[in-house]
Amino acid sequence: MKKLLLCTIFILPFFLIGCDNQSESDNKPKINRYSKSTIKLLCGINKLHVIKEYDGTIADRWFDENEVKEMGHVPIIIETNKGSDEMWINGTGKIAIYHDDNGLGYLNIRQEKIDLITLHFISVNYKDFQFITESSMIIKDDDSAKYYNFQNKPEISSKGYGICEKLKWEVK
């Protein structure tokens, strides 16, 4: 039962990495994505560190690749072009917070309850194709949430570590 609860709290957000509130980028034609994407990566988590439960209780638990798979994590596909802020996560349009020669990063917001959200920071390093996800503690959904970014994060609840496999890499 405890494993099911941990799965729901910490792994479910990683399924939702590409599924947040609809944005204007969701209306871009999918044909453009398939014909013009020069970067396509398959990224997955193979280690998860649960630092704190969402209620603030210290957890400090590590899950290995087998446990992460048992919890239901599936890899995501990231498609983009070199230097472009437009990207697609499992076919859903997103705008990157940053994207340069070193890698990319984007933010996902997940509604928890009416006034509460969690923030999910996701990054890929192009040097070693390391994939990192960070999930915040539950925070109030107000204007202050708009000021969080990769340099100014709320308290982190869990971190996922993994690797990206190059499915398409036509970068000049």
C-alpha positions as CSV (number, residue, x, y, z in Angstrom):
1,M,0.0,0.0,0.0
2,K,2.8,2.4,0.9
3,K,4.5,1.7,-2.5
4,L,1.2,2.5,-4.3
5,L,1.0,5.8,-2.3
6,L,4.6,6.7,-3.2
7,C,3.9,5.8,-6.8
8,T,0.9,8.1,-6.9
9,I,2.7,11.0,-5.2
10,F,6.1,10.9,-6.9
11,I,5.9,9.0,-10.1
12,L,2.6,10.2,-11.5
13,P,3.9,13.7,-12.0
14,F,6.6,12.4,-14.3
15,F,3.8,10.9,-16.5
16,L,2.4,14.4,-16.7
17,I,5.7,16.0,-17.7
18,G,4.2,16.9,-21.1
19,C,0.6,17.2,-20.0
20,D,-0.2,20.5,-18.4
21,N,-2.6,23.4,-19.1
22,Q,-3.1,23.9,-22.8
23,S,-1.1,26.7,-24.3
24,E,-1.0,28.6,-27.6
25,S,1.8,26.3,-28.8
26,D,-0.6,23.3,-28.7
27,N,-2.3,24.6,-31.8
28,K,0.8,24.4,-34.0
29,P,0.3,21.8,-36.8
30,K,1.8,18.4,-36.0
31,I,3.0,18.2,-39.6
32,N,5.5,20.9,-39.0
33,R,6.8,19.0,-36.0
34,Y,7.5,15.8,-37.9
35,S,8.9,17.4,-41.0
36,K,11.1,20.0,-39.3
37,S,12.2,18.7,-36.0
38,T,16.0,18.1,-36.1
39,I,16.3,16.9,-32.5
40,K,14.3,13.9,-31.2
41,L,15.2,12.4,-27.8
42,L,13.8,9.5,-25.8
43,C,14.3,10.4,-22.1
44,G,13.6,8.3,-19.1
45,I,14.3,8.2,-15.4
46,N,16.4,5.4,-14.0
47,K,16.9,6.7,-10.4
48,L,14.5,8.6,-8.2
49,H,15.3,10.4,-5.0
50,V,12.3,11.3,-2.9
51,I,13.6,14.0,-0.5
52,K,10.3,14.9,1.2
53,E,6.7,13.9,1.0
54,Y,4.5,16.6,-0.4
55,D,3.3,17.4,3.2
56,G,6.9,18.2,4.2
57,T,7.7,14.9,6.0
58,I,11.3,14.0,5.4
59,A,11.5,10.8,3.3
60,D,15.1,10.6,1.9
61,R,14.4,7.4,-0.1
62,W,16.1,6.3,-3.3
63,F,14.5,4.1,-5.9
64,D,16.5,2.3,-8.6
65,E,15.6,1.7,-12.2
66,N,13.6,-1.5,-11.5
67,E,11.5,0.2,-8.8
68,V,10.9,3.2,-11.0
69,K,9.7,0.9,-13.8
70,E,7.4,-1.0,-11.3
71,M,5.9,2.4,-10.3
72,G,4.9,2.9,-13.9
73,H,7.3,5.4,-15.2
74,V,7.5,5.5,-19.0
75,P,10.1,7.5,-21.1
76,I,9.0,10.7,-22.9
77,I,9.9,11.8,-26.4
78,I,11.2,15.4,-26.7
79,E,11.2,17.0,-30.2
80,T,12.7,20.4,-31.0
81,N,15.1,22.2,-33.2
82,K,18.5,23.7,-32.3
83,G,18.1,27.0,-30.4
84,S,14.3,27.0,-30.7
85,D,12.1,27.5,-27.7
86,E,9.3,25.6,-29.3
87,M,9.3,21.9,-28.4
88,W,7.0,18.9,-28.2
89,I,6.8,16.5,-25.3
90,N,5.0,13.3,-26.3
91,G,3.3,15.3,-29.1
92,T,2.1,18.2,-26.8
93,G,3.5,21.6,-27.6
94,K,5.6,23.4,-24.9
95,I,7.8,26.5,-24.7
96,A,11.2,25.9,-23.3
97,I,12.4,28.1,-20.4
98,Y,15.9,27.9,-22.0
99,H,17.4,26.1,-25.0
100,D,21.0,26.6,-26.1
101,D,24.0,24.6,-27.2
102,N,24.3,23.1,-23.7
103,G,20.8,21.8,-23.5
104,L,17.2,22.7,-22.7
105,G,14.8,23.0,-19.8
106,Y,11.1,23.5,-19.4
107,L,8.6,23.9,-16.6
108,N,5.5,22.0,-16.1
109,I,2.7,23.0,-13.7
110,R,0.4,20.4,-12.2
111,Q,-2.8,21.4,-10.5
112,E,-3.1,19.5,-7.2
113,K,-6.2,21.0,-5.6
114,I,-8.2,24.2,-6.3
115,D,-5.5,26.6,-4.9
116,L,-2.5,24.3,-4.9
117,I,0.0,23.3,-7.6
118,T,3.4,21.5,-8.0
119,L,6.1,22.7,-10.3
120,H,8.1,20.2,-12.3
121,F,11.5,21.4,-13.7
122,I,12.8,19.2,-16.5
123,S,16.2,19.6,-18.1
124,V,18.4,17.8,-20.7
125,N,22.2,18.3,-20.9
126,Y,23.4,18.0,-24.5
127,K,27.0,17.3,-23.4
128,D,26.2,13.9,-21.7
129,F,22.4,13.7,-22.4
130,Q,21.7,13.6,-18.7
131,F,18.0,13.9,-18.0
132,I,16.9,15.5,-14.7
133,T,13.5,16.2,-13.3
134,E,12.7,18.0,-10.1
135,S,9.3,18.2,-8.4
136,S,8.4,20.9,-5.9
137,M,6.6,20.7,-2.7
138,I,2.9,21.7,-3.1
139,I,2.7,25.5,-3.3
140,K,-0.1,28.0,-3.4
141,D,-1.4,28.8,-6.9
142,D,-1.1,32.6,-6.9
143,D,0.9,35.2,-8.7
144,S,4.1,34.3,-6.7
145,A,4.2,31.0,-8.6
146,K,5.0,32.9,-11.8
147,Y,8.3,34.1,-10.4
148,Y,9.7,30.6,-10.0
149,N,12.2,29.4,-12.6
150,F,15.4,27.3,-12.8
151,Q,17.3,29.9,-10.7
152,N,14.6,30.5,-8.2
153,K,12.9,27.2,-7.2
154,P,10.5,26.4,-4.5
155,E,11.5,23.6,-2.1
156,I,12.1,20.4,-4.0
157,S,10.2,17.2,-3.0
158,S,11.9,14.7,-5.4
159,K,14.5,14.5,-8.1
160,G,14.6,12.0,-11.0
161,Y,17.8,11.2,-12.8
162,G,18.1,9.5,-16.2
163,I,19.5,9.6,-19.7
164,C,18.3,10.6,-23.1
165,E,18.8,8.4,-26.2
166,K,19.2,10.3,-29.5
167,L,16.5,9.1,-31.9
168,K,17.2,12.0,-34.3
169,W,20.2,14.4,-34.1
170,E,20.6,16.6,-37.2
171,V,22.4,19.5,-35.5
172,K,25.0,21.5,-37.5
